[in-house]
Amino acid sequence: MRFLKKGLFFFLCFSGLFASSQNDSSRLRISLLTCTPGAELYSTFGHTAIRITDSAINSDIVYNYGTFNFDDDGFYLKFVRGKLLYHLSAEYFDDFKYFYQQEQRGITEQLLNLSVTEKRNLQQALEKNLEPANRYYKYDFFFDNCTTRARDMVVKYKDSVAPFKAAMPKGTRFRQGIHAYLDKNNNYWSKLGIDILLGAPTDAVMTNTTMQFLPDNLMLSFDSCTAPQVLVKSKISLYPIETTVNMLTIFTPTVTFSVLFALFILLSFIKAKRVRVLLSMLDMLLFFSVGLLGVILIFMWMGTDHAMCRNNYNLLWAWPTHLAMAFFIFSQKKWVKRYYGFTAAALLLVLISWFFLPQQMNNGLIPVVLLLIYRSAAKYFRLYSLFSNLQHDSKRISIQQ
């Protein structure tokens, strides 16, 4: 009996040592790197990469799905049309870290809890993705970016991953998720541009998984994954920095466009002929710019692969027809009068329904819509008065005759 107990004791010890040596036999260490946002718009939301350290061969490589080539033929056209190919690249960790240190961006590392087999499979899959035939993919900011690619690789080669918990409050929409970053850094103008270009699909509610297109959200989701076992063994800040926020500016879109609105009103009260001509030229520029914006929105909806640019309710005020009507500012034809009258009435209805549309509209645009209503109404009533005077003069002439 004593012999059996000793035998069982040594067997358990040996098994433990064997399992321990097996766990460490790969000498692989795989972690998720999350980088803080940068100053440029393309880096506003942060970045994600995968780090693999192999102590057996003394290598430390970062796999980065967020690489693109500025020198690519037709780069800007492909970018605008949503056809730009991103690719997986690999670089030494020291080079990766140096870049983010130069940009004053922090790096957080989460050491992943993977078995020997899972580590080897993930490493082999990443190396396979590095091959020229496999490395390229069509980038989608919301559904297929550097962060979602890293997540998908980990989830695919991890035998069992519990459903992720929400990294943001339930019911958060894609647009609200973006706004959280832009508002935090006082990026008012970037927020305006994004709100203009992105249509109603951006106001869809995010799921626990689709929230992870944002690097910080993926990091929080990995932290919260604890069943059937923890996904993150440890977490450390490799390059901590103090978060800096952009300086407040008074020249926000709301303030800037309100000043522009006030300027138009002021000029309209000045009766000097030169000022009248100047005001008409400004009207031409206003309607031309808004019409051009409408054409761009139509193009982003119909002519690109950007799914989030479809069904854009900004077209309710940014009419492409204004582009042509800008050249009829000086016309005194009746159909021109009717066009401006219809514009004023229609935009007034848009403004009344502003906060009830299926798409969240940027409030900084309200002064622009008010300006369009004001100048359209001014054109309509000026032409209406002109036609009334002409009709009155013609009746008086006929009576005299």
C-alpha positions as CSV (number, residue, x, y, z in Angstrom):
1,M,0.0,0.0,0.0
2,R,2.8,2.4,0.9
3,F,4.6,1.4,-2.3
4,L,1.4,2.3,-4.3
5,K,1.2,5.7,-2.6
6,K,4.8,6.5,-3.3
7,G,4.4,5.4,-6.9
8,L,1.3,7.6,-7.3
9,F,3.1,10.5,-5.7
10,F,6.1,10.3,-8.1
11,F,3.7,9.8,-11.0
12,L,1.9,13.0,-10.3
13,C,5.1,14.9,-9.8
14,F,6.5,13.6,-13.0
15,S,3.2,14.4,-14.9
16,G,3.3,17.9,-13.5
17,L,6.8,18.4,-14.6
18,F,6.1,16.9,-18.0
19,A,3.1,19.2,-18.5
20,S,5.1,22.2,-17.3
21,S,7.9,21.4,-19.7
22,Q,5.4,20.9,-22.5
23,N,3.8,24.3,-21.8
24,D,7.1,26.0,-22.0
25,S,8.6,23.9,-24.8
26,S,7.5,26.3,-27.6
27,R,9.1,29.3,-25.9
28,L,6.6,31.4,-27.7
29,R,5.0,34.4,-26.1
30,I,2.0,36.0,-28.0
31,S,0.4,39.3,-27.0
32,L,-2.0,41.9,-28.2
33,L,-0.6,45.4,-28.6
34,T,-3.0,48.4,-28.3
35,C,-1.7,51.8,-29.2
36,T,-3.2,55.1,-28.1
37,P,-4.7,57.6,-30.6
38,G,-2.4,59.9,-32.6
39,A,-2.6,63.4,-33.8
40,E,-3.5,62.6,-37.5
41,L,-7.0,61.7,-38.5
42,Y,-6.1,58.2,-39.7
43,S,-4.6,57.5,-36.2
44,T,-7.4,59.2,-34.2
45,F,-8.8,55.9,-33.0
46,G,-5.7,54.1,-32.1
47,H,-4.1,50.9,-33.4
48,T,-3.8,47.1,-32.8
49,A,-1.1,44.6,-33.6
50,I,0.1,41.1,-32.6
51,R,3.5,40.6,-31.0
52,I,5.2,37.2,-31.0
53,T,8.4,36.7,-29.0
54,D,10.4,33.5,-29.5
55,S,13.1,33.1,-27.0
56,A,14.4,29.9,-28.7
57,I,15.7,31.9,-31.7
58,N,15.8,35.3,-29.9
59,S,13.2,36.9,-32.2
60,D,10.6,39.6,-31.4
61,I,8.2,40.4,-34.2
62,V,5.1,42.5,-34.5
63,Y,2.5,41.6,-37.1
64,N,0.6,44.6,-38.3
65,Y,-2.6,44.5,-40.4
66,G,-2.8,48.3,-40.7
67,T,-0.2,48.8,-43.5
68,F,-0.8,50.6,-46.7
69,N,1.3,52.0,-49.5
70,F,1.2,55.7,-50.3
71,D,3.0,55.1,-53.5
72,D,0.4,52.7,-54.8
73,D,-0.9,53.6,-58.3
74,G,-4.1,55.6,-57.9
75,F,-3.7,55.7,-54.1
76,Y,-6.1,58.6,-53.5
77,L,-8.8,57.5,-55.9
78,K,-8.7,54.0,-54.4
79,F,-8.9,55.4,-50.9
80,V,-11.9,57.6,-51.8
81,R,-13.7,54.8,-53.6
82,G,-13.1,52.3,-50.7
83,K,-11.0,50.0,-52.9
84,L,-7.6,50.6,-51.2
85,L,-5.9,47.4,-50.2
86,Y,-4.2,47.2,-46.8
87,H,-1.8,44.4,-46.0
88,L,-0.2,42.5,-43.2
89,S,3.4,43.4,-42.5
90,A,6.0,42.2,-40.0
91,E,8.7,44.3,-38.2
92,Y,11.0,44.1,-35.3
93,F,9.3,45.1,-32.0
94,D,12.0,47.7,-31.3
95,D,11.3,49.5,-34.6
96,F,7.5,49.3,-33.9
97,K,8.0,50.8,-30.4
98,Y,10.4,53.5,-31.6
99,F,7.8,54.7,-34.1
100,Y,5.1,55.1,-31.4
101,Q,7.6,56.7,-29.0
102,Q,8.4,59.3,-31.7
103,E,4.7,60.0,-32.1
104,Q,4.2,60.2,-28.3
105,R,1.7,57.3,-28.4
106,G,1.4,54.8,-25.6
107,I,1.5,51.0,-26.0
108,T,-0.4,48.5,-23.8
109,E,0.5,44.8,-24.0
110,Q,-1.9,42.0,-23.1
111,L,-0.1,38.6,-22.8
112,L,-2.5,36.0,-24.2
113,N,-3.3,32.7,-22.4
114,L,-2.7,30.2,-25.3
115,S,-1.6,26.6,-25.3
116,V,1.5,25.4,-27.1
117,T,-0.6,24.2,-30.0
118,E,-2.6,27.4,-30.2
119,K,0.6,29.5,-30.2
120,R,2.2,27.5,-33.0
121,N,-1.0,27.5,-35.1
122,L,-1.4,31.2,-34.7
123,Q,2.2,31.9,-35.6
124,Q,2.1,29.7,-38.6
125,A,-1.2,31.3,-39.8
126,L,0.4,34.8,-39.5
127,E,3.4,33.7,-41.5
128,K,1.1,32.2,-44.1
129,N,-0.8,35.5,-44.2
130,L,2.5,37.3,-44.9
131,E,2.9,35.6,-48.2
132,P,2.3,38.0,-51.2
133,A,-0.7,36.0,-52.3
134,N,-2.4,36.3,-48.9
135,R,-1.3,39.5,-47.3
136,Y,-3.7,42.0,-49.0
137,Y,-7.3,42.7,-48.0
138,K,-9.8,45.4,-48.8
139,Y,-9.9,47.6,-45.8
140,D,-13.2,48.6,-44.1
141,F,-12.9,50.9,-41.2
142,F,-15.9,49.4,-39.3
143,F,-15.9,45.7,-40.2
144,D,-12.5,44.7,-41.5
145,N,-9.6,46.8,-40.2
146,C,-6.3,46.2,-38.4
147,T,-8.1,45.6,-35.1
148,T,-10.8,43.2,-36.3
149,R,-8.2,41.2,-38.2
150,A,-6.0,40.8,-35.1
151,R,-9.1,39.7,-33.1
152,D,-10.2,37.2,-35.8
153,M,-6.8,35.6,-35.9
154,V,-6.7,35.1,-32.1
155,V,-10.3,33.8,-31.9
156,K,-9.8,31.5,-34.9
157,Y,-6.8,29.8,-33.3
158,K,-7.9,29.8,-29.7
159,D,-9.8,26.5,-29.1
160,S,-12.5,28.1,-26.9
161,V,-13.4,31.7,-26.4
162,A,-16.5,32.7,-24.5
163,P,-18.8,35.4,-25.9
164,F,-17.3,38.8,-25.4
165,K,-18.8,41.3,-23.0
166,A,-19.8,44.8,-24.2
167,A,-17.0,47.3,-24.1
168,M,-19.4,50.2,-24.3
169,P,-22.9,50.7,-22.9
170,K,-25.7,48.6,-24.5
171,G,-27.4,50.5,-27.3
172,T,-24.3,52.5,-28.3
173,R,-24.3,53.3,-32.0
174,F,-21.4,53.3,-34.4
175,R,-21.5,57.1,-34.8
176,Q,-21.6,57.6,-31.0
177,G,-18.6,55.3,-30.7
178,I,-16.7,57.5,-33.1
179,H,-17.9,60.7,-31.4
180,A,-16.5,59.5,-28.1
181,Y,-12.9,59.8,-29.5
182,L,-13.5,63.0,-31.5
183,D,-15.2,64.8,-28.6
184,K,-12.5,63.7,-26.2
185,N,-9.8,65.4,-28.3
186,N,-11.9,68.4,-29.3
187,N,-11.8,67.4,-33.0
188,Y,-14.8,69.4,-33.9
189,W,-14.0,69.8,-37.6
190,S,-13.1,66.2,-38.1
191,K,-16.4,65.2,-36.4
192,L,-18.3,67.5,-38.8
193,G,-16.6,66.0,-41.9
194,I,-17.3,62.5,-40.7
195,D,-20.9,63.3,-39.8
196,I,-21.5,64.8,-43.3
197,L,-20.0,61.8,-45.2
198,L,-21.3,58.9,-43.2
199,G,-25.0,58.1,-43.7
200,A,-27.8,56.4,-41.8
201,P,-26.1,53.0,-41.5
202,T,-23.6,54.6,-39.1
203,D,-26.5,55.1,-36.7
204,A,-27.0,51.3,-36.3
205,V,-26.6,49.9,-32.8
206,M,-23.4,48.0,-32.3
207,T,-23.2,44.5,-31.0
208,N,-20.6,43.3,-28.4
209,T,-18.5,42.1,-31.4
210,T,-18.9,45.0,-33.8
211,M,-17.8,47.3,-31.0
212,Q,-14.4,45.8,-31.4
213,F,-13.5,47.8,-34.5
214,L,-12.1,50.3,-32.0
215,P,-8.8,49.2,-30.5
216,D,-9.6,50.2,-26.9
217,N,-12.8,48.3,-27.1
218,L,-11.0,45.1,-28.2
219,M,-8.6,45.5,-25.4
220,L,-11.4,45.8,-22.9
221,S,-13.2,42.8,-24.4
222,F,-10.1,40.6,-24.1
223,D,-9.8,41.7,-20.5
224,S,-13.4,40.7,-19.8
225,C,-13.1,37.2,-21.4
226,T,-12.7,34.9,-18.4
227,A,-14.6,31.7,-19.3
228,P,-13.8,28.9,-19.8
229,Q,-10.5,30.4,-18.8
230,V,-8.9,33.9,-18.8
231,L,-7.9,35.1,-22.2
232,V,-5.4,37.6,-20.9
233,K,-2.7,36.3,-18.5
234,S,-1.2,39.7,-17.7
235,K,-1.4,43.3,-18.9
236,I,1.3,46.0,-18.8
237,S,1.9,49.4,-20.2
238,L,5.0,49.2,-22.3
239,Y,5.2,52.9,-23.0
240,P,3.0,54.9,-20.7
241,I,2.3,58.5,-21.6
242,E,0.1,61.2,-20.2
243,T,-3.0,61.7,-22.3
244,T,-3.1,65.1,-23.9
245,V,-6.2,66.7,-25.2
246,N,-6.3,69.2,-28.1
247,M,-6.6,72.8,-27.0
248,L,-10.1,74.3,-26.9
249,T,-10.9,76.6,-29.8
250,I,-13.7,79.1,-30.2
251,F,-13.7,78.5,-34.0
252,T,-16.0,75.5,-33.8
253,P,-18.2,74.7,-36.8
254,T,-21.2,76.1,-34.9
255,V,-19.5,79.4,-34.1
256,T,-17.9,79.8,-37.5
257,F,-21.1,79.1,-39.5
258,S,-23.1,81.4,-37.1
259,V,-20.7,84.2,-37.8
260,L,-21.0,83.5,-41.5
261,F,-24.8,83.6,-41.1
262,A,-24.6,86.9,-39.3
263,L,-22.3,88.4,-42.0
264,F,-24.9,87.6,-44.7
265,I,-27.7,89.2,-42.6
266,L,-25.5,92.3,-42.1
267,L,-24.7,92.7,-45.8
268,S,-28.4,92.3,-46.7
269,F,-29.2,95.5,-44.8
270,I,-26.7,97.6,-46.7
271,K,-28.3,99.2,-49.8
272,A,-25.1,100.2,-51.6
273,K,-24.9,98.7,-55.1
274,R,-21.4,97.3,-54.7
275,V,-22.5,95.4,-51.5
276,R,-25.6,94.1,-53.4
277,V,-23.3,92.7,-56.1
278,L,-20.9,91.3,-53.5
279,L,-23.9,89.6,-51.7
280,S,-25.0,88.0,-55.0
281,M,-21.5,86.7,-55.6
282,L,-21.5,85.2,-52.1
283,D,-24.9,83.7,-52.8
284,M,-23.4,82.1,-55.9
285,L,-20.4,80.7,-53.9
286,L,-22.8,79.4,-51.2
287,F,-25.1,77.5,-53.5
288,F,-22.2,76.3,-55.6
289,S,-20.4,74.9,-52.6
290,V,-23.5,73.2,-51.1
291,G,-24.4,71.8,-54.5
292,L,-20.8,70.4,-55.0
293,L,-21.1,68.8,-51.6
294,G,-24.3,67.2,-52.7
295,V,-22.6,65.7,-55.7
296,I,-19.8,64.3,-53.5
297,L,-22.4,62.7,-51.2
298,I,-24.1,61.1,-54.2
299,F,-20.8,59.8,-55.4
300,M,-19.9,58.4,-52.0
301,W,-23.2,56.7,-51.9
302,M,-23.5,55.4,-55.4
303,G,-19.9,55.3,-56.7
304,T,-17.9,53.8,-53.8
305,D,-17.7,50.7,-51.7
306,H,-18.2,52.6,-48.5
307,A,-21.3,51.0,-47.1
308,M,-21.6,53.5,-44.3
309,C,-21.9,56.4,-46.8
310,R,-25.2,55.2,-48.1
311,N,-28.7,56.5,-47.3
312,N,-27.2,59.9,-46.4
313,Y,-29.8,62.3,-45.0
314,N,-27.5,65.2,-45.4
315,L,-28.8,65.2,-49.0
316,L,-32.0,66.7,-47.6
317,W,-30.2,70.0,-47.4
318,A,-27.2,69.6,-49.6
319,W,-29.0,69.4,-52.9
320,P,-26.8,68.6,-56.0
321,T,-29.2,70.9,-58.0
322,H,-27.7,73.9,-56.2
323,L,-24.5,73.4,-58.2
324,A,-26.4,74.4,-61.4
325,M,-28.6,77.0,-59.8
326,A,-25.6,78.9,-58.5
327,F,-25.2,80.1,-62.1
328,F,-28.8,81.5,-62.2
329,I,-28.3,83.8,-59.2
330,F,-28.7,86.9,-61.4
331,S,-31.6,85.4,-63.4
332,Q,-35.1,87.0,-63.1
333,K,-37.0,84.1,-64.7
334,K,-40.2,82.9,-63.0
335,W,-38.9,79.3,-62.7
336,V,-35.9,80.5,-60.8
337,K,-38.2,82.3,-58.4
338,R,-40.2,79.2,-57.8
339,Y,-37.0,77.1,-57.3
340,Y,-35.8,79.4,-54.5
341,G,-39.3,79.5,-52.9
342,F,-39.5,75.7,-52.9
343,T,-36.0,75.5,-51.5
344,A,-36.8,77.8,-48.6
345,A,-40.0,75.9,-47.7
346,A,-38.4,72.5,-48.1
347,L,-35.4,73.3,-46.0
348,L,-37.6,74.8,-43.3
349,L,-39.3,71.4,-43.0
350,V,-35.9,69.7,-42.8
351,L,-34.9,72.0,-40.0
352,I,-38.1,71.3,-38.1
353,S,-37.5,67.5,-38.4
354,W,-33.7,67.8,-37.7
355,F,-33.7,65.9,-34.4
356,F,-36.2,63.3,-35.6
357,L,-34.4,62.0,-38.7
358,P,-33.1,58.3,-38.7
359,Q,-29.6,59.8,-39.0
360,Q,-28.0,61.9,-36.3
361,M,-27.2,65.2,-37.9
362,N,-24.4,67.4,-36.8
363,N,-25.8,70.5,-35.1
364,G,-22.9,72.6,-36.4
365,L,-24.8,72.5,-39.7
366,I,-27.9,74.2,-38.4
367,P,-26.6,77.8,-39.2
368,V,-25.8,76.6,-42.7
369,V,-29.3,75.4,-43.3
370,L,-30.7,78.6,-41.8
371,L,-28.5,80.6,-44.1
372,L,-29.8,78.6,-47.1
373,I,-33.3,79.2,-46.0
374,Y,-32.7,82.9,-45.5
375,R,-30.9,83.5,-48.8
376,S,-33.5,81.3,-50.8
377,A,-36.3,83.3,-49.2
378,A,-34.6,86.6,-50.0
379,K,-34.2,85.6,-53.6
380,Y,-37.8,84.4,-53.8
381,F,-39.3,87.6,-52.3
382,R,-37.0,89.9,-54.3
383,L,-38.1,88.2,-57.5
384,Y,-41.7,88.1,-56.4
385,S,-41.6,91.9,-55.7
386,L,-39.9,92.4,-59.1
387,F,-42.6,90.5,-60.9
388,S,-45.4,92.3,-59.0
389,N,-44.0,95.7,-59.9
390,L,-43.7,94.6,-63.6
391,Q,-47.3,93.4,-63.6
392,H,-48.4,96.7,-61.9
393,D,-46.5,98.8,-64.4
394,S,-48.0,96.9,-67.4
395,K,-51.5,97.3,-66.1
396,R,-51.0,101.1,-65.6
397,I,-49.6,101.5,-69.1
398,S,-52.6,99.6,-70.6
399,I,-55.1,101.8,-68.6
400,Q,-53.3,105.0,-69.8
401,Q,-53.6,103.8,-73.4
